[in-house]
């Protein structure tokens, strides 16, 4: 891997993490109590209850997944829908939409900061997975994961490169 690509990966990861921290702390008033990272030879990732995945293009092509504990997702839903009367039979729909929108907001801020540095970035629409279980690493892929503990549950931010190893629904491409 070239030194320039390594620098690009670091810039993209830093921008995503900075935008994530800022959105959760400033907009949602949720503090990350502790964080842990897992880089390198990760063979399998356990996904949490709700996971939104977006493809990024630009200086680095990657899939970025935000995997939420259900309790954290429910807390975010309460924040984002405060004052609205949501019918009980529509709560799941609102929760999935809110997860997708949260990730769109975070990565939108990330693309803005990267563009200012001369790194334009494109984003795919999010795919939201419910109770997806595990994601196994195919040969040639690299997984990196950062877990953030909050008072309401855990958020994992996962980087998967190269993204073209997976098909449209995160099935392994042959």
BELWO-V700795 format. One record per pair of residues at least 12 apart in sequence whose C-alpha atoms are under 6 Angstrom apart, sorted by the first residue. I is the first residue (numbers start at 1). J is the second residue. Records with the same first field share a line. If there is no record, write none. Layout:
I=J / J
This chain:
8=59
15=110
16=110
19=106 / 109 / 110
20=106
32=148 / 149 / 150
33=149 / 150
34=148 / 149
35=147 / 148
36=146 / 147
37=145 / 146
38=144 / 145
39=144
42=143
43=137
44=135 / 136 / 137
45=134 / 135
46=133 / 134
47=133 / 134
48=67 / 68 / 69
49=69 / 70 / 130 / 131
50=67 / 68 / 129 / 130
51=66 / 67 / 128 / 129
52=65 / 66 / 126 / 127 / 128
53=65 / 126 / 127
54=124 / 126
55=123 / 124
56=122 / 123
57=121 / 122
58=120 / 121
62=160 / 161 / 162 / 163
63=159 / 160 / 163
64=158 / 159
65=157 / 158
66=156 / 157
67=155 / 156
68=155
69=153 / 154
71=152 / 153
72=152 / 153
77=95
100=126
141=161 / 162
142=160 / 161
143=159 / 160
144=158 / 159
145=157 / 158
